[in-house]
Amino acid sequence: MIFVVGHKNPDTDAIASALGYAWVKRERDGVEAAAARAGAPNAQTAFALKRFGVEAPPLLDDASPRFGAIAQTVRPLMPSQPLSAAWRKHSETERAAPVVDVDGTPIGLITGKSVFDYLSMRLDMADMPFRELISVSCQHACDTNAPRFARTDRVSDQRARMSHTQRDDFIVVDGDGRYVGICTRADVLRPPRTQLILVDHNEPSQAVSGLDESDVLEVIDHHRLNTIGTTAPISFTVDTVGSTSTLVAERAREARLTPPPGIAGMLLSGILSDTLVFKSPTTTARDKAVATWLTWVAFGVVGAGSALAEYGEQLLRAGSDLTGRSATDIVSGDFKAFEGGGVKFGVSQVEVTNFNALEDRIEEIRTALRALGERRGLDFVALMVTDIVENDSLLLAAGDIRKLASMPHKQRQSALWEMPGVVSRKKQLLPTLLGLLEG
């Protein structure tokens, strides 16, 4: 299975492009690909998913191999079955024979060592005919102390434990302690690596955890280069468009594929979100052309122009309501970490229909920013508050902001700047910050 996944704290484009490109890979290339998400959908994305009747991709917050991926589903034996059944099981599978109770709880494993240990304790059986010997119940000759691992446990976290045991066979259980399968020491030492396609990002700090234990097969993005390392050449696309969903939709068109209305609607949502319905300076003619095509697919050709405008407004407003959102949620909902000039920092962005909703919460939000920076080990963290009606932004920062003293914007109060006409974190704010830090 190949997982197509966007960045942590996913926005609409990250989830939409993952859904869209997983569909393209299946339809165009015939590969087993599935969309995933590296965090919870925000309010805007949830609105789009509901509007187009699409399920959110499953969560993949860590790509490290888990025991569930290496578990071999060897059919278990009942404790009352004879040892001969374990003998046959081993000859079929060349693995240890699991013994499981009627409720699914593992009792142990029958291995060559466990049988030898049992016989060593019963020397009175030495002269017993072989037929009688292998008729002994499995429960008497199994290793009841075989180590057990939950299928959700990270394999890498348990390797140290392997060095303290002489056993070669292990049991894998589910969250209720019921039998899932078995694995060997060789499985633990050489687990299969998760295969990933990254969309809407190429920076390790923004990628799903466990990236170093996975194989990245492809990257499709529209942000600056600060990329991951790979052990083999891969397909790598970074293009100057307003949305990764644009790049995904272009690939579908090139392959003469028309996505289902739900996928088309999500890709359209990704474009409209990232370009602020074409008001962002990141918008290109390609974004508009693809959005028109996706609108035809999602809403139909008749009245497509008005449908696009109406839905775009609904989408932006769905993500701009801060009512009931905690300061922690506001500063971490659309957060990305960066590094420049030896400074580690993060920038969050939130969209509003006016700045009044923030006026009474500045200190509360500043406290949340400071806590986020300390939690992530960053020098400073900033929140870009964008008014989607007036196309202006405010920047509120916390932490070591001495290098921001030369910001080319009016400072309203301490660590709060007015940024008229600035709406893009990627194209307008980030280059300014990196210029200050690296200059």
Buried (B, 14 or more C-beta within 10 A) or exposed (E): EBBBBBBBBBBBBBBBBBBBBBBBBBBBEEBEBBBBBBBBBBBBBBBBBEBBEBEBBEEBBBBBBBBBBBBBEBEBBBBEBBBBBBBEBBEEEEBBBBBBBEEBEBBBBBBEBBBEEBBEEBEEEEEBEEEEBBEBBBBBBBBEEBBBBBBEBBBBEBEEEBEEEEBBBBBBBEEEEEBBBBBBBEBBEEBEBBBBBBBBBBBEBBBBBBBEBBBBBBBBBBBBEBBBEEEEEBEBBBEEBBBBBBBBBBBBBEEEEBBBBBBBBBBBBBBBBBBBBBBBBBBBEBBBBBBBBBBBBBBEEEEBEEBBEEBBEBBBBBBBBBEEBEBBBBBBBBBBBBBBEEBBBBBBBBBBBEBEBBEEBBEBBBBBBBBBBEEBEBBBBBBBBBBBBEBBBBBBBBBEBEBBEEBEBEEEEEBBBBBEEBBBBBBBBBEBBBEBBEE
